[in-house]
């Protein structure tokens, strides 16, 4: 059992989400930065999809009622267990009664806490993820919440001491693939997109990263019929300012998508913080 | 049928119309293609999402050649949704359409609808088939909370709010039929292609 002492600005339970139900209006949801999330689970011997905690802007404090092994990955934070500093991207032993504290990240946005055995809250539609758009899954963590921990029986041994992880770039360059609706935009829209600096707006969340920068001009008027949307889509509303869809994005949308992030860039997008600048490249 | 690339894991098939989108959706559900993880019909498209191991090029070549069945809904009876027509926006809809309250209700409940696609929130189906005389814009400012079961319409679509959510559609009434239940599998009574009728019910 884990007791939430402080959740920080936003902490949610996440796993790999609810794929396969988008036709029913159910977003995939799940950890926003799946690369960091899967690493945290591997470090403690869990299957990659075991539920853990996604901390937005750090700040969380969790008291462990029993002995546990944990790993913290993602946005770099100071990690303290009963006040003693520990390394990120490494398995750490937490003695019963100890408090795990995450500081504020020095770069990036989302840090992940995996616990050996996984967080064992009830599943909703096959997943323990909190979906902030549709309200599925457990509510965001609040002080006093108690999270059950699953049994570590049958798990892999813990066999890695620490994993070297590249620092997050100050101004990331996210690779995009044009389309599916780049033909709805002026012919120079893609070159505007790839030659400009964009800045992350403060009203970004798990649904999407809103951007400020040069607007993309439409080449045609009229309405696009609503169509299915994927994670990483750069959807462009009438303002011309793209929104990068993250894990809790709506399953269908009626604004044209000028380009889609390469899958490998979605994890980088999930670590963008408000005010940060970024580029796009083809 | 044009197939567009959607990033490195998905394809968007332009079917040209809703009926073909539903037939393709049905074909992909009855015989799932290897590697496909999500199939999402839209108004004139089907989005096909694959896993990272799938060769999108060969998938793109295969999709337009799929054998599509005839009418998807077939002879299935339409889902009947009971409605108590006492919605907050009935008078406003009457004045916007120039019809009487009773005529708005009559036309809404006389229609035969098809779930075009779902989106906005889990289980929220966009129902095509709304009488053109009832097409009105959504409210200038959305309500912060629309109760679950609210029967509503906006533009060319009718809908029932499956759960409590914000919303700008015009409210005509309410239904006691639970369209969305996470303890059911599938959780939604509405799926793309489901046919629907609204049946007026006395105030309860």
Interface residues (C-beta under 8 A of the other chain):
Chain A: X19 X20 X21 X22 X23 X24 X25 X26 X28 X124 X125 X133 X134 X135 X136 X177 X179 X180 X181 X225 X226 X227 X228 X229 X230 X232 X233 X250 X251 X252 X253 X257 X260 X261 X262 X263
Chain B: X4 X5 X6 X7 X8 X9 X10 X12 X25 X37 X38 X39 X40 X41 X42 X43 X44 X45 X46 X47 X49 X52 X117 X118 X119 X120 X121 X122 X123 X124 X125 X126 X163 X165 X182 X186 X187 X188 X191 X192
